[in-house]
Amino acid sequence: MSDKSMFDEVFPQGKQIGGSHYKQFVIQPWTFIRKNGLNPFQANVIKYVCRYLTKGKTLEDLLKIKHYCDLEIEHLKESDGKNNKKKHNS
């Protein structure tokens, strides 16, 4: 009989360090994030929404979600500003 942990290095996607709060999802947050090519701000929103739902629904997690949404908004504004400058300079 083999020990299941021997597969952790070969299949790290089945392993979670520090709890099991993400394992209950049909699609792991990291799988969704990677397959959809999300940036770090978007990825953290997904991560903290999932964490909020499964790990106690804390105010801190909601504030982190809001913070990463605010960072994404700033990133979008900066990107739009750069794109608009390129259009006007062409």
N, C-alpha and C positions, 0 to 999 in steps of 0.2 A: 504494500500500500504506500502511496506517495503523499508527501506533505504539499498541500495546495500552495503554500507560500513559495515553493520552488519556482512557480510560474510568474511571480511578481516582476522579476527582471525582464522576462521575455514579453509579458503582457502588462506593462505598467498602468494601462488604462483601467484595469480592474482593481487597482490599489488606491486607497486614500489614506493619507497621513493625517492623523488628528481628528478622528470621528468618522461618521458614516452619513452625515446629513445630505450629501450629494448622491449617494448610491441609490436612493429611493426613486430617482427620476428615470423615466423611460430613456431619455437621452441625457447623458452627463453634460453639465454646462460646458466643460472644456471641449467636448466633441462638437456641440452646437457652435461654440465660438470659433473653433478652428475651421469647421466646414463652411461657415458663412463669412470667413475672412474679416471678422470684426477687429476694430482697432482696440488698443488697451482701455480707453474710456468706455466704449461700448461693452467690452468684455467684462469689465468690473461691474457694470450695471446688471448684466445677466447673472454674474456670480453672486452679487449681494441680494438680488431679488430672490434667487433660489435659496440662499442662506437664510434670508428673512423668513421665508415660508416654512423652513424646516428646523430652525435652530433657536426658536424662542421669540421671534417677532419683536426685536428690540428697537428702540428709538435710534440707537447708534447705527444699526444697519440701514434704517430709512434715511438717516442723514448722509450716510456713505453713498447710497443710491442717488440722492439729490446732488451731492457733491460731484459725482462722476457725470451726471446729466449736465450740470453747470459747466464742467470742464469740456464736455463734448460740444456744448453750445458755443463756447469760446473758440474751440478748435474750428468749428464750422464757420463762424464769423471771420476768423483769420484767413481761412482757406478761401472763402468767398471774396474777401477783400483783395487777396493776392490775385485771384482769377480775374476780378474786375479791372485791376491795374494792368494786367497783361493784355486784356481785350482793348483797353483804351490806348495802350502804347503800341499796338500793332498797326 
